[in-house]
Amino acid sequence: MGYTEVVPRMISQRELRNNSAEVMNAVEGGETMIVSRNGVPVAELRPIPHRALVPTAELRRAGADGARIDYAAMREEMDELFGEDRIGG
């Protein structure tokens, strides 16, 4: 039985300051680092997950064919489930 989790590399605040481009390139490449000040861990640098962005026009087209909402029926159902005075009035 072995460890499969990679231990983040510890770097000092000074190393981050002096080698910021190198550190950022490593993080961009998938590496996680712990930044320490006076030997005490204070921050974690890690890559952010990349998300696929969908253009607004494409979302509008996709939603155009979606189900229509009957707001009056929805309100009636909400009143039955939760009572008409659920909003404090």
HTML snippet that shows the backbone in 3Dmol.js (N, CA, C, O; Angstrom):
<script src="https://3Dmol.org/build/3Dmol-min.js"></script>
<div id="view" style="width:600px;height:400px;position:relative"></div>
<script>
const pdb = `
ATOM      1  N   MET A   1       0.852  -1.177   0.000  1.00  0.00           N
ATOM      2  CA  MET A   1       0.000   0.000   0.000  1.00  0.00           C
ATOM      3  C   MET A   1       0.894   1.236   0.000  1.00  0.00           C
ATOM      4  O   MET A   1       1.791   1.350   0.835  1.00  0.00           O
ATOM      5  N   GLY A   2       0.660   2.150  -0.919  1.00  0.00           N
ATOM      6  CA  GLY A   2       1.492   3.348  -1.012  1.00  0.00           C
ATOM      7  C   GLY A   2       0.652   4.600  -1.098  1.00  0.00           C
ATOM      8  O   GLY A   2      -0.569   4.554  -1.242  1.00  0.00           O
ATOM      9  N   TYR A   3       1.333   5.701  -1.005  1.00  0.00           N
ATOM     10  CA  TYR A   3       0.660   6.982  -1.117  1.00  0.00           C
ATOM     11  C   TYR A   3       0.495   7.350  -2.584  1.00  0.00           C
ATOM     12  O   TYR A   3       1.408   7.160  -3.388  1.00  0.00           O
ATOM     13  N   THR A   4      -0.658   7.872  -2.922  1.00  0.00           N
ATOM     14  CA  THR A   4      -0.893   8.298  -4.296  1.00  0.00           C
ATOM     15  C   THR A   4      -1.051   9.812  -4.387  1.00  0.00           C
ATOM     16  O   THR A   4      -1.041  10.366  -5.486  1.00  0.00           O
ATOM     17  N   GLU A   5      -1.196  10.480  -3.261  1.00  0.00           N
ATOM     18  CA  GLU A   5      -1.371  11.927  -3.246  1.00  0.00           C
ATOM     19  C   GLU A   5      -0.008  12.619  -3.283  1.00  0.00           C
ATOM     20  O   GLU A   5       0.911  12.247  -2.553  1.00  0.00           O
ATOM     21  N   VAL A   6       0.103  13.613  -4.128  1.00  0.00           N
ATOM     22  CA  VAL A   6       1.350  14.362  -4.251  1.00  0.00           C
ATOM     23  C   VAL A   6       1.372  15.437  -3.165  1.00  0.00           C
ATOM     24  O   VAL A   6       0.402  16.174  -2.989  1.00  0.00           O
ATOM     25  N   VAL A   7       2.477  15.516  -2.449  1.00  0.00           N
ATOM     26  CA  VAL A   7       2.636  16.525  -1.398  1.00  0.00           C
ATOM     27  C   VAL A   7       3.052  17.838  -2.060  1.00  0.00           C
ATOM     28  O   VAL A   7       4.017  17.866  -2.823  1.00  0.00           O
ATOM     29  N   PRO A   8       2.326  18.933  -1.773  1.00  0.00           N
ATOM     30  CA  PRO A   8       2.687  20.210  -2.384  1.00  0.00           C
ATOM     31  C   PRO A   8       4.091  20.657  -1.974  1.00  0.00           C
ATOM     32  O   PRO A   8       4.544  20.394  -0.860  1.00  0.00           O
ATOM     33  N   ARG A   9       4.755  21.325  -2.887  1.00  0.00           N
ATOM     34  CA  ARG A   9       6.088  21.860  -2.620  1.00  0.00           C
ATOM     35  C   ARG A   9       5.973  23.092  -1.730  1.00  0.00           C
ATOM     36  O   ARG A   9       5.114  23.944  -1.957  1.00  0.00           O
ATOM     37  N   MET A  10       6.824  23.188  -0.728  1.00  0.00           N
ATOM     38  CA  MET A  10       6.847  24.332   0.185  1.00  0.00           C
ATOM     39  C   MET A  10       7.861  25.339  -0.340  1.00  0.00           C
ATOM     40  O   MET A  10       9.013  24.992  -0.602  1.00  0.00           O
ATOM     41  N   ILE A  11       7.426  26.595  -0.493  1.00  0.00           N
ATOM     42  CA  ILE A  11       8.331  27.664  -0.896  1.00  0.00           C
ATOM     43  C   ILE A  11       8.190  28.817   0.092  1.00  0.00           C
ATOM     44  O   ILE A  11       7.134  29.008   0.697  1.00  0.00           O
ATOM     45  N   SER A  12       9.249  29.567   0.243  1.00  0.00           N
ATOM     46  CA  SER A  12       9.219  30.713   1.155  1.00  0.00           C
ATOM     47  C   SER A  12       8.630  31.932   0.442  1.00  0.00           C
ATOM     48  O   SER A  12       8.561  31.986  -0.786  1.00  0.00           O
ATOM     49  N   GLN A  13       8.219  32.886   1.235  1.00  0.00           N
ATOM     50  CA  GLN A  13       7.730  34.144   0.691  1.00  0.00           C
ATOM     51  C   GLN A  13       8.811  34.792  -0.186  1.00  0.00           C
ATOM     52  O   GLN A  13       8.513  35.359  -1.237  1.00  0.00           O
ATOM     53  N   ARG A  14      10.048  34.700   0.256  1.00  0.00           N
ATOM     54  CA  ARG A  14      11.170  35.266  -0.505  1.00  0.00           C
ATOM     55  C   ARG A  14      11.315  34.575  -1.860  1.00  0.00           C
ATOM     56  O   ARG A  14      11.522  35.235  -2.879  1.00  0.00           O
ATOM     57  N   GLU A  15      11.204  33.240  -1.869  1.00  0.00           N
ATOM     58  CA  GLU A  15      11.302  32.512  -3.136  1.00  0.00           C
ATOM     59  C   GLU A  15      10.177  32.911  -4.075  1.00  0.00           C
ATOM     60  O   GLU A  15      10.394  33.061  -5.277  1.00  0.00           O
ATOM     61  N   LEU A  16       8.985  33.083  -3.540  1.00  0.00           N
ATOM     62  CA  LEU A  16       7.863  33.532  -4.361  1.00  0.00           C
ATOM     63  C   LEU A  16       8.155  34.909  -4.957  1.00  0.00           C
ATOM     64  O   LEU A  16       7.921  35.143  -6.142  1.00  0.00           O
ATOM     65  N   ARG A  17       8.663  35.806  -4.132  1.00  0.00           N
ATOM     66  CA  ARG A  17       8.972  37.162  -4.596  1.00  0.00           C
ATOM     67  C   ARG A  17      10.075  37.154  -5.658  1.00  0.00           C
ATOM     68  O   ARG A  17       9.951  37.804  -6.696  1.00  0.00           O
ATOM     69  N   ASN A  18      11.145  36.419  -5.389  1.00  0.00           N
ATOM     70  CA  ASN A  18      12.306  36.434  -6.283  1.00  0.00           C
ATOM     71  C   ASN A  18      12.115  35.616  -7.556  1.00  0.00           C
ATOM     72  O   ASN A  18      12.750  35.899  -8.571  1.00  0.00           O
ATOM     73  N   ASN A  19      11.261  34.617  -7.515  1.00  0.00           N
ATOM     74  CA  ASN A  19      11.077  33.713  -8.654  1.00  0.00           C
ATOM     75  C   ASN A  19       9.608  33.620  -9.062  1.00  0.00           C
ATOM     76  O   ASN A  19       9.121  32.543  -9.407  1.00  0.00           O
ATOM     77  N   SER A  20       8.917  34.734  -9.021  1.00  0.00           N
ATOM     78  CA  SER A  20       7.469  34.691  -9.237  1.00  0.00           C
ATOM     79  C   SER A  20       7.090  34.113 -10.603  1.00  0.00           C
ATOM     80  O   SER A  20       6.131  33.346 -10.693  1.00  0.00           O
ATOM     81  N   ALA A  21       7.809  34.458 -11.653  1.00  0.00           N
ATOM     82  CA  ALA A  21       7.468  33.930 -12.977  1.00  0.00           C
ATOM     83  C   ALA A  21       7.618  32.414 -13.019  1.00  0.00           C
ATOM     84  O   ALA A  21       6.759  31.716 -13.558  1.00  0.00           O
ATOM     85  N   GLU A  22       8.708  31.906 -12.451  1.00  0.00           N
ATOM     86  CA  GLU A  22       8.941  30.464 -12.418  1.00  0.00           C
ATOM     87  C   GLU A  22       7.865  29.762 -11.594  1.00  0.00           C
ATOM     88  O   GLU A  22       7.360  28.712 -11.989  1.00  0.00           O
ATOM     89  N   VAL A  23       7.521  30.345 -10.453  1.00  0.00           N
ATOM     90  CA  VAL A  23       6.488  29.760  -9.585  1.00  0.00           C
ATOM     91  C   VAL A  23       5.145  29.749 -10.313  1.00  0.00           C
ATOM     92  O   VAL A  23       4.447  28.735 -10.303  1.00  0.00           O
ATOM     93  N   MET A  24       4.776  30.863 -10.942  1.00  0.00           N
ATOM     94  CA  MET A  24       3.493  30.935 -11.637  1.00  0.00           C
ATOM     95  C   MET A  24       3.442  29.967 -12.815  1.00  0.00           C
ATOM     96  O   MET A  24       2.393  29.384 -13.089  1.00  0.00           O
ATOM     97  N   ASN A  25       4.555  29.789 -13.510  1.00  0.00           N
ATOM     98  CA  ASN A  25       4.600  28.810 -14.600  1.00  0.00           C
ATOM     99  C   ASN A  25       4.365  27.393 -14.075  1.00  0.00           C
ATOM    100  O   ASN A  25       3.662  26.600 -14.702  1.00  0.00           O
ATOM    101  N   ALA A  26       4.958  27.083 -12.923  1.00  0.00           N
ATOM    102  CA  ALA A  26       4.770  25.760 -12.328  1.00  0.00           C
ATOM    103  C   ALA A  26       3.317  25.552 -11.915  1.00  0.00           C
ATOM    104  O   ALA A  26       2.755  24.478 -12.128  1.00  0.00           O
ATOM    105  N   VAL A  27       2.713  26.577 -11.327  1.00  0.00           N
ATOM    106  CA  VAL A  27       1.312  26.480 -10.922  1.00  0.00           C
ATOM    107  C   VAL A  27       0.423  26.337 -12.156  1.00  0.00           C
ATOM    108  O   VAL A  27      -0.495  25.517 -12.179  1.00  0.00           O
ATOM    109  N   GLU A  28       0.701  27.133 -13.169  1.00  0.00           N
ATOM    110  CA  GLU A  28      -0.061  27.034 -14.415  1.00  0.00           C
ATOM    111  C   GLU A  28       0.062  25.639 -15.017  1.00  0.00           C
ATOM    112  O   GLU A  28      -0.863  25.152 -15.668  1.00  0.00           O
ATOM    113  N   GLY A  29       1.199  25.004 -14.799  1.00  0.00           N
ATOM    114  CA  GLY A  29       1.433  23.646 -15.284  1.00  0.00           C
ATOM    115  C   GLY A  29       0.790  22.566 -14.427  1.00  0.00           C
ATOM    116  O   GLY A  29       0.912  21.381 -14.739  1.00  0.00           O
ATOM    117  N   GLY A  30       0.111  22.948 -13.359  1.00  0.00           N
ATOM    118  CA  GLY A  30      -0.616  21.976 -12.542  1.00  0.00           C
ATOM    119  C   GLY A  30      -0.057  21.734 -11.154  1.00  0.00           C
ATOM    120  O   GLY A  30      -0.637  20.968 -10.384  1.00  0.00           O
ATOM    121  N   GLU A  31       1.053  22.368 -10.815  1.00  0.00           N
ATOM    122  CA  GLU A  31       1.682  22.136  -9.512  1.00  0.00           C
ATOM    123  C   GLU A  31       1.007  22.994  -8.431  1.00  0.00           C
ATOM    124  O   GLU A  31       0.614  24.131  -8.689  1.00  0.00           O
ATOM    125  N   THR A  32       0.880  22.444  -7.239  1.00  0.00           N
ATOM    126  CA  THR A  32       0.378  23.166  -6.081  1.00  0.00           C
ATOM    127  C   THR A  32       1.546  23.452  -5.158  1.00  0.00           C
ATOM    128  O   THR A  32       2.411  22.600  -4.954  1.00  0.00           O
ATOM    129  N   MET A  33       1.567  24.653  -4.601  1.00  0.00           N
ATOM    130  CA  MET A  33       2.651  25.046  -3.694  1.00  0.00           C
ATOM    131  C   MET A  33       2.092  25.674  -2.430  1.00  0.00           C
ATOM    132  O   MET A  33       1.059  26.343  -2.448  1.00  0.00           O
ATOM    133  N   ILE A  34       2.794  25.445  -1.341  1.00  0.00           N
ATOM    134  CA  ILE A  34       2.479  26.082  -0.065  1.00  0.00           C
ATOM    135  C   ILE A  34       3.511  27.181   0.145  1.00  0.00           C
ATOM    136  O   ILE A  34       4.714  26.937   0.053  1.00  0.00           O
ATOM    137  N   VAL A  35       3.038  28.386   0.427  1.00  0.00           N
ATOM    138  CA  VAL A  35       3.937  29.517   0.670  1.00  0.00           C
ATOM    139  C   VAL A  35       4.050  29.707   2.183  1.00  0.00           C
ATOM    140  O   VAL A  35       3.050  29.737   2.901  1.00  0.00           O
ATOM    141  N   SER A  36       5.303  29.834   2.648  1.00  0.00           N
ATOM    142  CA  SER A  36       5.521  30.015   4.086  1.00  0.00           C
ATOM    143  C   SER A  36       6.161  31.372   4.357  1.00  0.00           C
ATOM    144  O   SER A  36       6.866  31.935   3.520  1.00  0.00           O
ATOM    145  N   ARG A  37       5.889  31.867   5.545  1.00  0.00           N
ATOM    146  CA  ARG A  37       6.540  33.083   6.040  1.00  0.00           C
ATOM    147  C   ARG A  37       7.168  32.718   7.374  1.00  0.00           C
ATOM    148  O   ARG A  37       6.482  32.288   8.301  1.00  0.00           O
ATOM    149  N   ASN A  38       8.472  32.894   7.457  1.00  0.00           N
ATOM    150  CA  ASN A  38       9.214  32.520   8.667  1.00  0.00           C
ATOM    151  C   ASN A  38       8.979  31.057   9.034  1.00  0.00           C
ATOM    152  O   ASN A  38       8.887  30.711  10.211  1.00  0.00           O
ATOM    153  N   GLY A  39       8.883  30.196   8.008  1.00  0.00           N
ATOM    154  CA  GLY A  39       8.716  28.764   8.225  1.00  0.00           C
ATOM    155  C   GLY A  39       7.301  28.317   8.527  1.00  0.00           C
ATOM    156  O   GLY A  39       7.061  27.123   8.704  1.00  0.00           O
ATOM    157  N   VAL A  40       6.356  29.247   8.589  1.00  0.00           N
ATOM    158  CA  VAL A  40       4.959  28.916   8.902  1.00  0.00           C
ATOM    159  C   VAL A  40       4.132  28.990   7.613  1.00  0.00           C
ATOM    160  O   VAL A  40       4.119  30.030   6.955  1.00  0.00           O
ATOM    161  N   PRO A  41       3.446  27.908   7.244  1.00  0.00           N
ATOM    162  CA  PRO A  41       2.616  27.944   6.040  1.00  0.00           C
ATOM    163  C   PRO A  41       1.510  28.994   6.168  1.00  0.00           C
ATOM    164  O   PRO A  41       0.790  29.032   7.165  1.00  0.00           O
ATOM    165  N   VAL A  42       1.387  29.847   5.144  1.00  0.00           N
ATOM    166  CA  VAL A  42       0.377  30.908   5.190  1.00  0.00           C
ATOM    167  C   VAL A  42      -0.544  30.926   3.973  1.00  0.00           C
ATOM    168  O   VAL A  42      -1.607  31.545   4.024  1.00  0.00           O
ATOM    169  N   ALA A  43      -0.168  30.269   2.891  1.00  0.00           N
ATOM    170  CA  ALA A  43      -0.998  30.307   1.692  1.00  0.00           C
ATOM    171  C   ALA A  43      -0.753  29.081   0.833  1.00  0.00           C
ATOM    172  O   ALA A  43       0.279  28.418   0.934  1.00  0.00           O
ATOM    173  N   GLU A  44      -1.726  28.799  -0.011  1.00  0.00           N
ATOM    174  CA  GLU A  44      -1.607  27.714  -0.969  1.00  0.00           C
ATOM    175  C   GLU A  44      -1.818  28.298  -2.362  1.00  0.00           C
ATOM    176  O   GLU A  44      -2.809  28.981  -2.617  1.00  0.00           O
ATOM    177  N   LEU A  45      -0.888  28.025  -3.246  1.00  0.00           N
ATOM    178  CA  LEU A  45      -1.027  28.410  -4.650  1.00  0.00           C
ATOM    179  C   LEU A  45      -1.363  27.156  -5.428  1.00  0.00           C
ATOM    180  O   LEU A  45      -0.635  26.166  -5.368  1.00  0.00           O
ATOM    181  N   ARG A  46      -2.460  27.197  -6.156  1.00  0.00           N
ATOM    182  CA  ARG A  46      -2.850  26.028  -6.949  1.00  0.00           C
ATOM    183  C   ARG A  46      -3.573  26.491  -8.197  1.00  0.00           C
ATOM    184  O   ARG A  46      -4.152  27.577  -8.218  1.00  0.00           O
ATOM    185  N   PRO A  47      -3.541  25.675  -9.232  1.00  0.00           N
ATOM    186  CA  PRO A  47      -4.204  26.070 -10.463  1.00  0.00           C
ATOM    187  C   PRO A  47      -5.717  26.106 -10.277  1.00  0.00           C
ATOM    188  O   PRO A  47      -6.283  25.297  -9.541  1.00  0.00           O
ATOM    189  N   ILE A  48      -6.355  27.039 -10.944  1.00  0.00           N
ATOM    190  CA  ILE A  48      -7.814  27.063 -10.909  1.00  0.00           C
ATOM    191  C   ILE A  48      -8.328  26.137 -12.004  1.00  0.00           C
ATOM    192  O   ILE A  48      -7.705  26.014 -13.058  1.00  0.00           O
ATOM    193  N   PRO A  49      -9.457  25.490 -11.760  1.00  0.00           N
ATOM    194  CA  PRO A  49      -9.987  24.591 -12.786  1.00  0.00           C
ATOM    195  C   PRO A  49     -10.458  25.395 -13.996  1.00  0.00           C
ATOM    196  O   PRO A  49     -11.068  26.455 -13.854  1.00  0.00           O
ATOM    197  N   HIS A  50     -10.170  24.882 -15.170  1.00  0.00           N
ATOM    198  CA  HIS A  50     -10.599  25.546 -16.392  1.00  0.00           C
ATOM    199  C   HIS A  50     -12.018  25.103 -16.709  1.00  0.00           C
ATOM    200  O   HIS A  50     -12.314  23.909 -16.761  1.00  0.00           O
ATOM    201  N   ARG A  51     -12.889  26.081 -16.918  1.00  0.00           N
ATOM    202  CA  ARG A  51     -14.277  25.783 -17.260  1.00  0.00           C
ATOM    203  C   ARG A  51     -14.531  26.224 -18.693  1.00  0.00           C
ATOM    204  O   ARG A  51     -14.002  27.233 -19.158  1.00  0.00           O
ATOM    205  N   ALA A  52     -15.331  25.463 -19.359  1.00  0.00           N
ATOM    206  CA  ALA A  52     -15.708  25.832 -20.721  1.00  0.00           C
ATOM    207  C   ALA A  52     -16.769  26.927 -20.628  1.00  0.00           C
ATOM    208  O   ALA A  52     -17.804  26.747 -19.987  1.00  0.00           O
ATOM    209  N   LEU A  53     -16.505  28.042 -21.261  1.00  0.00           N
ATOM    210  CA  LEU A  53     -17.464  29.137 -21.277  1.00  0.00           C
ATOM    211  C   LEU A  53     -18.382  28.997 -22.478  1.00  0.00           C
ATOM    212  O   LEU A  53     -17.940  28.722 -23.593  1.00  0.00           O
ATOM    213  N   VAL A  54     -19.659  29.190 -22.229  1.00  0.00           N
ATOM    214  CA  VAL A  54     -20.650  29.098 -23.293  1.00  0.00           C
ATOM    215  C   VAL A  54     -21.113  30.512 -23.612  1.00  0.00           C
ATOM    216  O   VAL A  54     -21.537  31.235 -22.710  1.00  0.00           O
ATOM    217  N   PRO A  55     -21.043  30.920 -24.875  1.00  0.00           N
ATOM    218  CA  PRO A  55     -21.482  32.265 -25.240  1.00  0.00           C
ATOM    219  C   PRO A  55     -22.957  32.486 -24.914  1.00  0.00           C
ATOM    220  O   PRO A  55     -23.770  31.567 -25.021  1.00  0.00           O
ATOM    221  N   THR A  56     -23.293  33.704 -24.518  1.00  0.00           N
ATOM    222  CA  THR A  56     -24.663  34.047 -24.132  1.00  0.00           C
ATOM    223  C   THR A  56     -25.654  33.726 -25.237  1.00  0.00           C
ATOM    224  O   THR A  56     -26.733  33.198 -24.967  1.00  0.00           O
ATOM    225  N   ALA A  57     -25.305  34.037 -26.466  1.00  0.00           N
ATOM    226  CA  ALA A  57     -26.215  33.775 -27.586  1.00  0.00           C
ATOM    227  C   ALA A  57     -26.541  32.283 -27.690  1.00  0.00           C
ATOM    228  O   ALA A  57     -27.671  31.913 -28.006  1.00  0.00           O
ATOM    229  N   GLU A  58     -25.559  31.440 -27.426  1.00  0.00           N
ATOM    230  CA  GLU A  58     -25.793  29.996 -27.480  1.00  0.00           C
ATOM    231  C   GLU A  58     -26.727  29.554 -26.357  1.00  0.00           C
ATOM    232  O   GLU A  58     -27.586  28.697 -26.566  1.00  0.00           O
ATOM    233  N   LEU A  59     -26.565  30.128 -25.180  1.00  0.00           N
ATOM    234  CA  LEU A  59     -27.472  29.811 -24.064  1.00  0.00           C
ATOM    235  C   LEU A  59     -28.903  30.239 -24.381  1.00  0.00           C
ATOM    236  O   LEU A  59     -29.855  29.519 -24.079  1.00  0.00           O
ATOM    237  N   ARG A  60     -29.045  31.409 -24.990  1.00  0.00           N
ATOM    238  CA  ARG A  60     -30.385  31.882 -25.359  1.00  0.00           C
ATOM    239  C   ARG A  60     -31.041  30.942 -26.372  1.00  0.00           C
ATOM    240  O   ARG A  60     -32.223  30.619 -26.259  1.00  0.00           O
ATOM    241  N   ARG A  61     -30.256  30.510 -27.363  1.00  0.00           N
ATOM    242  CA  ARG A  61     -30.800  29.581 -28.363  1.00  0.00           C
ATOM    243  C   ARG A  61     -31.214  28.268 -27.701  1.00  0.00           C
ATOM    244  O   ARG A  61     -32.270  27.718 -28.014  1.00  0.00           O
ATOM    245  N   ALA A  62     -30.394  27.774 -26.799  1.00  0.00           N
ATOM    246  CA  ALA A  62     -30.699  26.504 -26.126  1.00  0.00           C
ATOM    247  C   ALA A  62     -31.952  26.624 -25.268  1.00  0.00           C
ATOM    248  O   ALA A  62     -32.752  25.692 -25.194  1.00  0.00           O
ATOM    249  N   GLY A  63     -32.119  27.770 -24.622  1.00  0.00           N
ATOM    250  CA  GLY A  63     -33.288  27.972 -23.762  1.00  0.00           C
ATOM    251  C   GLY A  63     -34.556  28.314 -24.511  1.00  0.00           C
ATOM    252  O   GLY A  63     -35.652  28.190 -23.965  1.00  0.00           O
ATOM    253  N   ALA A  64     -34.424  28.744 -25.753  1.00  0.00           N
ATOM    254  CA  ALA A  64     -35.597  29.150 -26.538  1.00  0.00           C
ATOM    255  C   ALA A  64     -36.553  27.995 -26.769  1.00  0.00           C
ATOM    256  O   ALA A  64     -37.763  28.203 -26.858  1.00  0.00           O
ATOM    257  N   ASP A  65     -36.036  26.797 -26.866  1.00  0.00           N
ATOM    258  CA  ASP A  65     -36.877  25.619 -27.111  1.00  0.00           C
ATOM    259  C   ASP A  65     -37.255  24.904 -25.812  1.00  0.00           C
ATOM    260  O   ASP A  65     -37.885  23.847 -25.844  1.00  0.00           O
ATOM    261  N   GLY A  66     -36.873  25.479 -24.677  1.00  0.00           N
ATOM    262  CA  GLY A  66     -37.123  24.836 -23.387  1.00  0.00           C
ATOM    263  C   GLY A  66     -38.579  24.915 -22.960  1.00  0.00           C
ATOM    264  O   GLY A  66     -39.414  25.519 -23.634  1.00  0.00           O
ATOM    265  N   ALA A  67     -38.858  24.301 -21.841  1.00  0.00           N
ATOM    266  CA  ALA A  67     -40.219  24.273 -21.307  1.00  0.00           C
ATOM    267  C   ALA A  67     -40.668  25.675 -20.908  1.00  0.00           C
ATOM    268  O   ALA A  67     -39.888  26.461 -20.372  1.00  0.00           O
ATOM    269  N   ARG A  68     -41.908  25.967 -21.170  1.00  0.00           N
ATOM    270  CA  ARG A  68     -42.498  27.244 -20.766  1.00  0.00           C
ATOM    271  C   ARG A  68     -43.033  27.108 -19.347  1.00  0.00           C
ATOM    272  O   ARG A  68     -43.555  26.058 -18.971  1.00  0.00           O
ATOM    273  N   ILE A  69     -42.903  28.157 -18.574  1.00  0.00           N
ATOM    274  CA  ILE A  69     -43.344  28.139 -17.179  1.00  0.00           C
ATOM    275  C   ILE A  69     -44.675  28.860 -17.067  1.00  0.00           C
ATOM    276  O   ILE A  69     -44.817  29.998 -17.514  1.00  0.00           O
ATOM    277  N   ASP A  70     -45.639  28.195 -16.473  1.00  0.00           N
ATOM    278  CA  ASP A  70     -46.941  28.810 -16.187  1.00  0.00           C
ATOM    279  C   ASP A  70     -46.842  29.386 -14.780  1.00  0.00           C
ATOM    280  O   ASP A  70     -47.038  28.678 -13.791  1.00  0.00           O
ATOM    281  N   TYR A  71     -46.535  30.685 -14.702  1.00  0.00           N
ATOM    282  CA  TYR A  71     -46.285  31.312 -13.405  1.00  0.00           C
ATOM    283  C   TYR A  71     -47.507  31.322 -12.502  1.00  0.00           C
ATOM    284  O   TYR A  71     -47.370  31.197 -11.285  1.00  0.00           O
ATOM    285  N   ALA A  72     -48.688  31.467 -13.065  1.00  0.00           N
ATOM    286  CA  ALA A  72     -49.911  31.458 -12.246  1.00  0.00           C
ATOM    287  C   ALA A  72     -50.112  30.084 -11.612  1.00  0.00           C
ATOM    288  O   ALA A  72     -50.464  29.986 -10.437  1.00  0.00           O
ATOM    289  N   ALA A  73     -49.888  29.027 -12.388  1.00  0.00           N
ATOM    290  CA  ALA A  73     -50.028  27.668 -11.850  1.00  0.00           C
ATOM    291  C   ALA A  73     -48.936  27.399 -10.815  1.00  0.00           C
ATOM    292  O   ALA A  73     -49.183  26.752  -9.797  1.00  0.00           O
ATOM    293  N   MET A  74     -47.730  27.898 -11.081  1.00  0.00           N
ATOM    294  CA  MET A  74     -46.645  27.710 -10.127  1.00  0.00           C
ATOM    295  C   MET A  74     -46.973  28.415  -8.811  1.00  0.00           C
ATOM    296  O   MET A  74     -46.745  27.858  -7.738  1.00  0.00           O
ATOM    297  N   ARG A  75     -47.506  29.635  -8.888  1.00  0.00           N
ATOM    298  CA  ARG A  75     -47.858  30.387  -7.677  1.00  0.00           C
ATOM    299  C   ARG A  75     -48.947  29.662  -6.893  1.00  0.00           C
ATOM    300  O   ARG A  75     -48.889  29.579  -5.667  1.00  0.00           O
ATOM    301  N   GLU A  76     -49.932  29.143  -7.605  1.00  0.00           N
ATOM    302  CA  GLU A  76     -51.016  28.404  -6.953  1.00  0.00           C
ATOM    303  C   GLU A  76     -50.471  27.169  -6.223  1.00  0.00           C
ATOM    304  O   GLU A  76     -50.867  26.871  -5.096  1.00  0.00           O
ATOM    305  N   GLU A  77     -49.572  26.473  -6.880  1.00  0.00           N
ATOM    306  CA  GLU A  77     -48.966  25.284  -6.268  1.00  0.00           C
ATOM    307  C   GLU A  77     -48.127  25.660  -5.051  1.00  0.00           C
ATOM    308  O   GLU A  77     -48.149  24.960  -4.039  1.00  0.00           O
ATOM    309  N   MET A  78     -47.384  26.772  -5.148  1.00  0.00           N
ATOM    310  CA  MET A  78     -46.585  27.228  -4.007  1.00  0.00           C
ATOM    311  C   MET A  78     -47.487  27.602  -2.830  1.00  0.00           C
ATOM    312  O   MET A  78     -47.179  27.287  -1.680  1.00  0.00           O
ATOM    313  N   ASP A  79     -48.608  28.277  -3.126  1.00  0.00           N
ATOM    314  CA  ASP A  79     -49.543  28.649  -2.064  1.00  0.00           C
ATOM    315  C   ASP A  79     -50.117  27.418  -1.369  1.00  0.00           C
ATOM    316  O   ASP A  79     -50.286  27.404  -0.150  1.00  0.00           O
ATOM    317  N   GLU A  80     -50.419  26.373  -2.166  1.00  0.00           N
ATOM    318  CA  GLU A  80     -50.930  25.131  -1.585  1.00  0.00           C
ATOM    319  C   GLU A  80     -49.884  24.478  -0.696  1.00  0.00           C
ATOM    320  O   GLU A  80     -50.208  24.005   0.394  1.00  0.00           O
ATOM    321  N   LEU A  81     -48.647  24.446  -1.142  1.00  0.00           N
ATOM    322  CA  LEU A  81     -47.584  23.782  -0.400  1.00  0.00           C
ATOM    323  C   LEU A  81     -47.143  24.546   0.838  1.00  0.00           C
ATOM    324  O   LEU A  81     -46.936  23.958   1.900  1.00  0.00           O
ATOM    325  N   PHE A  82     -47.001  25.854   0.698  1.00  0.00           N
ATOM    326  CA  PHE A  82     -46.372  26.645   1.763  1.00  0.00           C
ATOM    327  C   PHE A  82     -47.302  27.649   2.434  1.00  0.00           C
ATOM    328  O   PHE A  82     -46.924  28.260   3.434  1.00  0.00           O
ATOM    329  N   GLY A  83     -48.493  27.830   1.913  1.00  0.00           N
ATOM    330  CA  GLY A  83     -49.414  28.811   2.476  1.00  0.00           C
ATOM    331  C   GLY A  83     -49.248  30.159   1.800  1.00  0.00           C
ATOM    332  O   GLY A  83     -48.164  30.515   1.339  1.00  0.00           O
ATOM    333  N   GLU A  84     -50.340  30.897   1.750  1.00  0.00           N
ATOM    334  CA  GLU A  84     -50.315  32.168   1.045  1.00  0.00           C
ATOM    335  C   GLU A  84     -49.516  33.245   1.761  1.00  0.00           C
ATOM    336  O   GLU A  84     -49.071  34.202   1.127  1.00  0.00           O
ATOM    337  N   ASP A  85     -49.326  33.110   3.061  1.00  0.00           N
ATOM    338  CA  ASP A  85     -48.643  34.167   3.836  1.00  0.00           C
ATOM    339  C   ASP A  85     -47.154  33.850   4.064  1.00  0.00           C
ATOM    340  O   ASP A  85     -46.554  34.361   5.008  1.00  0.00           O
ATOM    341  N   ARG A  86     -46.577  33.035   3.230  1.00  0.00           N
ATOM    342  CA  ARG A  86     -45.189  32.600   3.432  1.00  0.00           C
ATOM    343  C   ARG A  86     -44.160  33.711   3.250  1.00  0.00           C
ATOM    344  O   ARG A  86     -43.018  33.558   3.683  1.00  0.00           O
ATOM    345  N   ILE A  87     -44.530  34.816   2.625  1.00  0.00           N
ATOM    346  CA  ILE A  87     -43.570  35.875   2.361  1.00  0.00           C
ATOM    347  C   ILE A  87     -43.701  37.000   3.399  1.00  0.00           C
ATOM    348  O   ILE A  87     -43.157  38.087   3.205  1.00  0.00           O
ATOM    349  N   GLY A  88     -44.387  36.751   4.447  1.00  0.00           N
ATOM    350  CA  GLY A  88     -44.465  37.728   5.537  1.00  0.00           C
ATOM    351  C   GLY A  88     -45.504  38.802   5.308  1.00  0.00           C
ATOM    352  O   GLY A  88     -45.383  39.887   5.878  1.00  0.00           O
ATOM    353  N   GLY A  89     -46.494  38.558   4.522  1.00  0.00           N
ATOM    354  CA  GLY A  89     -47.482  39.607   4.273  1.00  0.00           C
ATOM    355  C   GLY A  89     -48.784  39.117   4.590  1.00  0.00           C
ATOM    356  O   GLY A  89     -49.767  39.844   4.452  1.00  0.00           O
TER     357      GLY A  89
END
`;
const viewer = $3Dmol.createViewer("view");
viewer.addModel(pdb, "pdb");
viewer.setStyle({}, {cartoon: {color: "spectrum"}});
viewer.zoomTo();
viewer.render();
</script>
